[in-house]
């Protein structure tokens, strides 16, 4: 009987060791860095058929602040306005991906003061959902694009 107990214990030990060897522990879970940030910006626009926009702002991403410059062109645009805004940034995996050419898909009018919501997307897949307030008189028929470049880096 002693020999049977020893054989059983040896068999169970071998089975347990084989089970551990065939099922390695899962890899550690690595937390992904947040891909969202915020922006605030101010600027202006002037147009007579073809318009020009300019401004500056700050991107806040992963606890850091990054200044940036904005400029762009619009078509079928008339008027002048002063613009302030803020927004949420999505799909930003690397701060360098923020710089680029953004395309907007909005058209609208501003008289005396008004707001609008715009979604911009660049070639790196970064999306900005922005809310702007403009003061002045401006009428835009076609969507436009802007170029955003990080400064001070």
Protein Blocks (a to p, Z undefined) as FASTA:
>chain_A
ZZmmmmmmmmmmmmmmmmmmmmccdddddddddfbdcdddddddddehiacdddddddde
ehiacddddddddehiadddddddddddehiabfklmgccdddfbdcddehiacdddddd
dfkopacddddddedddddfbdcddddddehZZ
